[in-house]
Every structure is written in structure tokens, then in C-alpha cells.
């Protein structure tokens, strides 16, 4: 059987066109590369989520927050907060 023949071939072509239009990517290769990057990112997020509630954090939030908005203060953005 050849490629692109019959209804299955048309469906594949339509799917490719729709995928390219939806993503804004130019080639099938670019779509696959983006999909793989997304898959890697999602798997990394799953690993981080699996740690939820299992890690102990020690620190002082007040110390971490000191100077947090200093850059905004000189721009007059401190009134927004």
C-alpha cells in the first residue's frame, strides 16, 4: 500500500495541516520536536509533584522578602501593592 491513498491518507494529511495551523509551526519535524520538549517538561513536573508534602523546608520568609520590592519602589510601583 502506498502513502496518502484513500480516506486514511486524507485524514493523515488533514491532521498534519490542522496540527501545523494550530501550533503555528512550519514543519512536521518542528511539531515533533515541540511535542518531545513538552513531554519532557510534563514528566519533570510530575516528578516535582510527586515530592509534594515529602520535603522539609527551613528558612525565614521575612528575610527572603526583605528588599523584594525595592526595584519597584523607585519606579513608583509600590503604591500598586
C-alpha positions in Angstrom: 0.0 0.0 0.0 1.2 3.5 -0.8 1.2 6.5 1.4 -1.6 9.1 1.1 -4.1 6.8 -0.5 -7.7 6.6 0.4 -9.5 8.0 3.4 -6.7 7.2 5.8 -4.2 9.2 3.8 -6.5 12.1 3.6 -7.2 12.0 7.3 -3.4 12.0 7.9 -3.0 15.0 5.7 -5.8 16.8 7.3 -4.4 16.1 10.7 -1.0 17.3 9.7 -2.5 20.5 8.3 -4.6 21.1 11.4 -1.6 20.5 13.7 0.6 22.8 11.7 -2.1 25.5 11.7 -2.8 25.1 15.4 0.8 25.2 16.6 2.0 27.8 14.1 5.0 25.6 13.4 6.2 25.2 9.8 7.2 21.5 9.6 6.2 18.1 10.9 9.7 17.9 12.4 9.2 21.1 14.4 5.9 19.8 15.7 7.5 16.6 16.8 10.4 18.4 18.5 8.0 20.7 20.3 5.9 17.7 21.4 9.0 16.0 22.8 10.1 19.1 24.7 6.5 19.4 26.1 6.6 15.7 27.1 9.9 16.1 28.9 8.6 19.2 30.7 5.4 17.4 31.8 7.4 14.4 33.1 9.6 16.7 35.1 6.6 18.4 36.6 5.2 15.0 37.5 8.4 14.2 39.4 8.2 17.5 41.3 4.6 17.0 42.1 5.4 13.6 43.5 7.6 15.3 46.1 4.7 17.4 47.4 4.5 17.1 51.1 7.7 15.0 51.4 10.2 17.7 51.7 11.1 19.7 54.9 11.9 23.4 54.4 13.6 25.5 56.9 14.1 29.2 56.5 12.8 32.7 57.3 10.2 34.1 54.8 10.6 37.5 56.3 14.3 37.5 55.5 13.6 36.3 52.0 11.0 39.0 51.4 13.3 41.8 52.6 14.1 44.1 49.6 11.8 42.2 47.4 10.1 45.3 46.0 12.9 47.8 46.2 13.2 47.9 42.4 9.5 48.7 42.1 9.7 51.4 44.8 11.9 53.7 42.7 9.5 53.3 39.8 6.6 54.4 41.8 5.0 50.9 41.6 5.0 50.4 45.4 1.6 52.2 45.6 0.1 49.3 43.5 0.8 46.7 46.2 
